Amino acid sequence: MALNHQHTQALNGRSLLNALSTNDILPTLRHANLDSCGLTAFPDGIFKLPDLTTLSLFDNLLTEVPANISQLRHLQTLNLSQNQLTAVPYRIGELIQLEMLDLGHNHLESLPESIGRLTDLAFLYVSDSNC
């Protein structure tokens, strides 16, 4: 599948996963929606999207957030709700442009102190977690 700047805005779900797995270059992609894809791990290709501002992994089966999430420095919205997360990495505090972080409906027992560094954070959702 050859992709260009005119097609990347419409990719989501399985079509986005396919593009990431075939190493298609998605330089203009700003919003990635991988909701309800049955994911058990972060797709490695996500980290090849340096300009990503929105990442939604709602309703998957993720058990951890990799520390290299901090590579996505332009993220403003991160939705990790309704997964199986038990912890969030300390390095999440390096996402200094983050405005919305949804961690609701997971199995979190605590949040890292580094979340206090997210001075632009306007929305932090942790309901139905153990925090």
C-alpha positions as a Python dict, from the first residue, in 0.01 Angstrom:
ca = {
    (1, 'M'): (0, 0, 0),
    (2, 'A'): (156, 329, -105),
    (3, 'L'): (51, 615, 117),
    (4, 'N'): (96, 984, 85),
    (5, 'H'): (-5, 1297, 268),
    (6, 'Q'): (-353, 1290, 117),
    (7, 'H'): (-446, 952, 263),
    (8, 'T'): (-294, 937, 610),
    (9, 'Q'): (-563, 1146, 781),
    (10, 'A'): (-825, 876, 718),
    (11, 'L'): (-631, 581, 857),
    (12, 'N'): (-751, 419, 1176),
    (13, 'G'): (-811, 76, 1325),
    (14, 'R'): (-701, -219, 1115),
    (15, 'S'): (-596, -8, 814),
    (16, 'L'): (-361, 191, 1039),
    (17, 'L'): (-224, -128, 1196),
    (18, 'N'): (-157, -269, 849),
    (19, 'A'): (24, 48, 744),
    (20, 'L'): (236, 42, 1061),
    (21, 'S'): (323, -325, 1021),
    (22, 'T'): (439, -282, 661),
    (23, 'N'): (661, 14, 754),
    (24, 'D'): (469, 254, 534),
    (25, 'I'): (589, 605, 601),
    (26, 'L'): (317, 815, 759),
    (27, 'P'): (495, 1149, 808),
    (28, 'T'): (182, 1364, 824),
    (29, 'L'): (-22, 1147, 1058),
    (30, 'R'): (-129, 1351, 1360),
    (31, 'H'): (-419, 1140, 1495),
    (32, 'A'): (-403, 764, 1551),
    (33, 'N'): (-715, 578, 1656),
    (34, 'L'): (-659, 213, 1742),
    (35, 'D'): (-969, 167, 1956),
    (36, 'S'): (-1110, -184, 2002),
    (37, 'C'): (-842, -358, 1795),
    (38, 'G'): (-774, -637, 2044),
    (39, 'L'): (-417, -516, 2100),
    (40, 'T'): (-217, -680, 2376),
    (41, 'A'): (91, -458, 2321),
    (42, 'F'): (170, -117, 2179),
    (43, 'P'): (236, -143, 1805),
    (44, 'D'): (606, -61, 1752),
    (45, 'G'): (517, 148, 1449),
    (46, 'I'): (349, 408, 1670),
    (47, 'F'): (694, 529, 1772),
    (48, 'K'): (773, 608, 1407),
    (49, 'L'): (509, 883, 1414),
    (50, 'P'): (699, 1170, 1579),
    (51, 'D'): (436, 1436, 1504),
    (52, 'L'): (145, 1246, 1655),
    (53, 'T'): (-77, 1474, 1868),
    (54, 'T'): (-361, 1230, 1944),
    (55, 'L'): (-329, 861, 2028),
    (56, 'S'): (-631, 656, 2127),
    (57, 'L'): (-593, 294, 2234),
    (58, 'F'): (-930, 271, 2407),
    (59, 'D'): (-1082, -73, 2472),
    (60, 'N'): (-788, -301, 2402),
    (61, 'L'): (-608, -558, 2616),
    (62, 'L'): (-292, -363, 2695),
    (63, 'T'): (-120, -459, 3019),
    (64, 'E'): (162, -204, 3008),
    (65, 'V'): (265, 127, 2859),
    (66, 'P'): (622, 120, 2730),
    (67, 'A'): (863, 375, 2877),
    (68, 'N'): (948, 497, 2527),
    (69, 'I'): (600, 655, 2512),
    (70, 'S'): (806, 964, 2597),
    (71, 'Q'): (930, 966, 2235),
    (72, 'L'): (588, 1096, 2129),
    (73, 'R'): (676, 1447, 2246),
    (74, 'H'): (393, 1621, 2058),
    (75, 'L'): (111, 1418, 2215),
    (76, 'Q'): (-170, 1636, 2345),
    (77, 'T'): (-433, 1364, 2389),
    (78, 'L'): (-365, 1010, 2511),
    (79, 'N'): (-656, 772, 2568),
    (80, 'L'): (-560, 444, 2735),
    (81, 'S'): (-895, 375, 2898),
    (82, 'Q'): (-1054, 32, 2920),
    (83, 'N'): (-739, -175, 2905),
    (84, 'Q'): (-570, -401, 3162),
    (85, 'L'): (-304, -155, 3278),
    (86, 'T'): (-161, -198, 3626),
    (87, 'A'): (97, 82, 3605),
    (88, 'V'): (199, 385, 3403),
    (89, 'P'): (569, 450, 3338),
    (90, 'Y'): (745, 734, 3515),
    (91, 'R'): (854, 874, 3177),
    (92, 'I'): (494, 968, 3095),
    (93, 'G'): (582, 1290, 3277),
    (94, 'E'): (802, 1381, 2979),
    (95, 'L'): (496, 1431, 2758),
    (96, 'I'): (488, 1799, 2850),
    (97, 'Q'): (237, 1898, 2581),
    (98, 'L'): (-22, 1650, 2711),
    (99, 'E'): (-359, 1816, 2776),
    (100, 'M'): (-582, 1507, 2816),
    (101, 'L'): (-488, 1174, 2970),
    (102, 'D'): (-757, 909, 3006),
    (103, 'L'): (-655, 611, 3219),
    (104, 'G'): (-1003, 517, 3337),
    (105, 'H'): (-1130, 160, 3365),
    (106, 'N'): (-790, -3, 3420),
    (107, 'H'): (-631, -179, 3717),
    (108, 'L'): (-401, 103, 3828),
    (109, 'E'): (-306, 117, 4193),
    (110, 'S'): (-110, 440, 4175),
    (111, 'L'): (13, 705, 3934),
    (112, 'P'): (375, 810, 3893),
    (113, 'E'): (478, 1131, 4064),
    (114, 'S'): (600, 1257, 3726),
    (115, 'I'): (239, 1329, 3621),
    (116, 'G'): (281, 1643, 3831),
    (117, 'R'): (515, 1776, 3561),
    (118, 'L'): (233, 1782, 3306),
    (119, 'T'): (149, 2148, 3356),
    (120, 'D'): (-73, 2167, 3043),
    (121, 'L'): (-284, 1872, 3160),
    (122, 'A'): (-644, 1990, 3184),
    (123, 'F'): (-815, 1649, 3197),
    (124, 'L'): (-696, 1345, 3393),
    (125, 'Y'): (-947, 1062, 3407),
    (126, 'V'): (-878, 765, 3636),
    (127, 'S'): (-1226, 655, 3738),
    (128, 'D'): (-1286, 286, 3796),
    (129, 'S'): (-920, 229, 3871),
    (130, 'N'): (-779, 161, 4213),
    (131, 'C'): (-585, 489, 4238),
}
